Amino acid sequence: MPQETIAIVMEIDKPLTDFFAAIGNDYRISSTHIGVFAALLHYRKAKGFINPIQAFSFEIMKIAKISAPKTYSKCVRDLSDFGYLRYEPSFKKNQASKIYINE
C-alpha cells in the first residue's frame, strides 16, 4: 500500500483508536456506548468527515442497531458528560442535533 494511502487510513481510524485507548479503564462505558460512538464515526465518514456532525437520532440509531430513543439519548449524553465528544441537542423535531467529535 502506498504511504499516502496508509496515512489516510490511519487518519480515518485515529478517532476510534483514541476512543478505545481512552475507555480502556473506564467502567462507565458499555458496549452500547461503543456502538453509538462507532455509528457516529461511520456517519461522519459518510458525510465527508464534517465536525460537528448534524444528525437526527433515528439516523444514528439505525446504524448503531438501537431501537429505543431513550437508550440512544442516554448513551450520547453519557459520552458527552464523560468528555468523549460534545453533544448539543436541538430539542426540535425538524432540526438535527450537533455532535462534535474530539480531534
matplotlib code that plots the C-alpha trace (Angstrom):
import matplotlib.pyplot as plt

x = [0.0, 1.4, 2.5, -0.3, -3.0, -1.6, -1.6, -5.2, -6.3, -4.5, -6.2, -9.6, -9.0, -7.5, -10.7, -11.7, -8.2, -8.1, -11.5, -10.6, -7.4, -9.3, -12.0, -9.6, -10.2, -13.5, -16.0, -18.9, -18.6, -20.7, -20.9, -23.9, -21.7, -19.1, -21.7, -23.1, -19.6, -18.7, -22.0, -21.2, -17.8, -19.4, -22.0, -19.3, -17.2, -20.3, -20.8, -17.3, -15.6, -17.5, -17.2, -19.7, -21.9, -25.5, -27.7, -31.1, -31.2, -33.0, -30.2, -27.5, -29.9, -30.3, -26.5, -25.9, -28.8, -30.6, -34.3, -35.1, -34.7, -34.1, -31.1, -29.6, -30.2, -28.6, -25.6, -24.8, -25.4, -23.1, -20.4, -20.7, -20.7, -17.7, -15.7, -15.5, -17.5, -19.6, -23.4, -25.7, -29.2, -31.6, -34.8, -36.6, -38.1, -37.2, -33.6, -30.7, -28.6, -24.9, -22.2, -18.6, -16.0, -12.9, -9.9]
y = [0.0, 3.5, 5.7, 8.2, 5.6, 4.3, 7.9, 8.4, 5.1, 5.9, 9.4, 7.8, 5.2, 7.7, 8.8, 5.2, 4.2, 7.2, 6.3, 2.7, 3.9, 6.3, 3.9, 1.1, 1.6, 3.4, 1.1, 3.5, 2.7, -0.2, -2.0, 0.3, 3.4, 1.9, 1.1, 4.7, 6.1, 3.9, 4.7, 8.4, 7.9, 6.0, 8.7, 11.3, 9.5, 9.2, 12.9, 13.8, 14.0, 17.1, 18.4, 18.9, 16.1, 17.3, 14.2, 13.1, 10.4, 8.0, 8.2, 7.2, 4.7, 2.8, 2.5, 1.5, -1.0, 0.7, 0.7, 2.7, 6.5, 6.6, 4.3, 6.4, 9.6, 8.2, 6.9, 10.1, 12.2, 10.0, 10.2, 13.9, 14.1, 11.8, 14.0, 11.7, 14.0, 17.2, 16.8, 19.8, 18.5, 20.7, 19.7, 20.4, 17.6, 19.4, 20.4, 17.9, 17.9, 18.8, 16.3, 17.3, 14.5, 15.3, 15.7]
z = [0.0, -0.9, 2.0, 1.2, 1.4, 4.7, 6.1, 5.1, 6.6, 9.9, 10.0, 9.5, 12.2, 14.7, 16.5, 17.1, 18.1, 20.5, 21.9, 22.6, 24.3, 26.5, 27.6, 28.5, 32.2, 32.2, 33.8, 32.8, 29.1, 27.8, 24.5, 23.6, 24.2, 21.9, 19.3, 19.3, 19.1, 16.2, 14.5, 14.8, 13.3, 10.4, 9.9, 10.0, 7.4, 5.1, 5.3, 4.4, 7.9, 8.9, 12.5, 14.0, 12.8, 12.4, 12.7, 13.9, 16.5, 14.2, 11.7, 14.3, 16.0, 12.7, 12.2, 15.9, 15.8, 18.7, 18.7, 21.9, 21.7, 25.5, 25.1, 22.3, 24.2, 27.4, 25.6, 23.6, 26.7, 28.7, 26.1, 26.2, 30.0, 30.2, 27.7, 24.7, 22.5, 22.8, 22.2, 21.6, 21.3, 19.2, 21.1, 17.8, 15.6, 12.4, 13.4, 13.7, 16.9, 16.7, 17.8, 17.9, 17.7, 19.8, 17.4]

ax = plt.figure().add_subplot(projection="3d")
ax.plot(x, y, z, "-o")
ax.set_aspect("equal")
plt.show()
